[in-house]
Amino acid sequence: MDVDPSYDVDDVPQLPPKVEELAQASVPSSMKGLRACMRCGIVKTFEQFIEQGCENCAILELEGNSERCNQCTTAFFEGQVAVADPQDSWTAKWLRVDRFLPGVYAISITGQFSKDVEGELDSRGMHWRCKPAEDQSK
């Protein structure tokens, strides 16, 4: 196969930045065993959290750490919404995920970080989306 000498790799059109960002979106690889990051609410399988960590929350250090994934993700969440363009999406603004990457996000999250993780996030001025379960005995 002969290569055209006039062909220049730099002439290949580049994808717009939003398309490139969307191509990197994290989506669950299965509908079974879904969990949500308790800080940002992104929804993935437990295995995806172990393999990839949370792309929005590197501080949680989930990648390769199943114990940390258990501490910082939860299976107790309601609803899911796919967010393709977080900065322009009113839904993303409503969920407060407009500064995160495109992906599938939980609408509400029930869970509580350990005091250590909570203290670490608090000391850095970082907010989280999970809420503790309400006491049913009242």
C-alpha positions in Angstrom: 0.0 0.0 0.0 1.5 3.3 -1.1 1.2 6.4 1.1 0.3 9.6 -0.6 3.4 11.9 -0.1 1.1 14.9 0.0 -0.8 13.5 2.9 0.0 15.3 6.2 -1.2 14.0 9.5 -1.7 17.5 10.7 -4.4 18.0 8.1 -6.7 15.5 9.8 -9.5 17.5 11.4 -9.5 17.5 15.2 -12.6 16.6 17.2 -14.1 19.5 19.1 -13.2 19.6 22.8 -16.7 18.7 23.9 -16.8 15.6 21.7 -13.5 14.5 23.1 -14.7 15.1 26.6 -17.9 13.1 25.9 -15.9 10.3 24.5 -14.2 10.0 27.9 -17.5 9.8 29.7 -17.8 7.1 32.3 -20.8 4.9 31.9 -21.6 1.7 33.8 -20.5 -1.4 32.1 -23.4 -3.4 33.5 -26.7 -2.7 35.3 -25.9 -5.1 38.1 -23.9 -4.2 41.1 -24.1 -0.5 40.5 -22.6 1.9 43.1 -22.4 5.7 43.4 -19.4 7.7 44.6 -20.5 9.2 47.9 -18.7 12.5 47.1 -19.7 13.3 43.4 -22.5 10.7 42.7 -21.0 9.2 39.6 -22.5 5.7 39.0 -20.3 2.8 38.0 -20.0 -0.9 38.8 -17.9 -1.8 41.8 -15.3 -3.4 39.5 -15.1 -0.1 37.5 -14.4 1.8 40.7 -11.6 -0.6 41.5 -10.1 -0.6 38.0 -10.5 3.1 37.2 -11.2 4.9 40.5 -13.4 7.9 40.4 -12.4 10.4 37.8 -13.9 13.3 39.7 -12.5 12.4 43.1 -8.9 11.3 42.8 -8.4 12.4 46.4 -10.5 9.4 47.5 -7.8 7.1 46.0 -10.2 4.3 45.0 -8.2 2.8 42.1 -6.9 -0.6 43.0 -8.3 -0.4 46.6 -11.4 -2.5 47.1 -11.6 -1.6 50.9 -11.5 2.1 50.0 -14.2 1.5 47.3 -16.4 0.0 49.9 -15.9 3.0 52.2 -16.4 5.7 49.6 -19.1 4.3 47.3 -22.6 3.1 48.1 -25.3 0.9 46.5 -28.0 3.0 48.2 -28.9 5.6 45.7 -32.0 6.7 43.9 -32.4 7.4 40.2 -29.8 8.0 37.5 -29.3 10.7 35.0 -26.9 10.7 32.1 -25.1 14.0 31.9 -23.4 14.7 28.5 -22.6 18.4 28.9 -22.3 19.2 32.6 -21.5 22.9 32.2 -24.5 23.6 30.1 -27.0 21.2 31.7 -29.6 22.6 34.1 -30.0 19.1 35.5 -26.3 18.9 36.2 -26.5 22.3 37.9 -29.5 21.1 40.0 -27.6 18.0 41.0 -24.5 20.1 41.6 -22.4 18.0 39.2 -21.9 20.8 36.7 -18.1 20.9 37.5 -17.6 17.2 37.0 -17.0 15.1 33.9 -19.7 13.7 31.7 -21.2 10.4 33.0 -24.1 8.8 34.7 -25.0 10.4 38.1 -27.2 9.3 41.0 -30.1 11.7 41.8 -29.9 11.1 45.6 -27.3 9.2 47.6 -27.6 7.6 51.0 -24.4 6.9 52.9 -21.9 8.3 55.3 -18.1 8.7 55.1 -15.9 7.5 57.9 -14.8 10.3 60.2 -11.3 10.2 58.7 -12.5 10.6 55.1 -15.0 13.3 56.2 -12.3 15.2 58.0 -9.9 15.0 55.1 -12.6 16.3 52.7 -13.7 19.0 55.2 -10.2 20.2 55.7 -9.8 20.8 52.0 -13.2 22.6 51.7 -14.6 19.8 49.6 -18.3 19.0 49.7 -20.0 15.7 49.2 -23.5 14.6 48.0 -24.3 11.7 50.3 -26.7 12.0 53.2 -26.9 9.7 56.2 -29.9 7.4 56.4 -32.7 8.9 58.4 -33.3 7.3 61.8 -36.5 5.2 61.3 -37.1 4.7 65.1 -38.3 8.3 65.6 
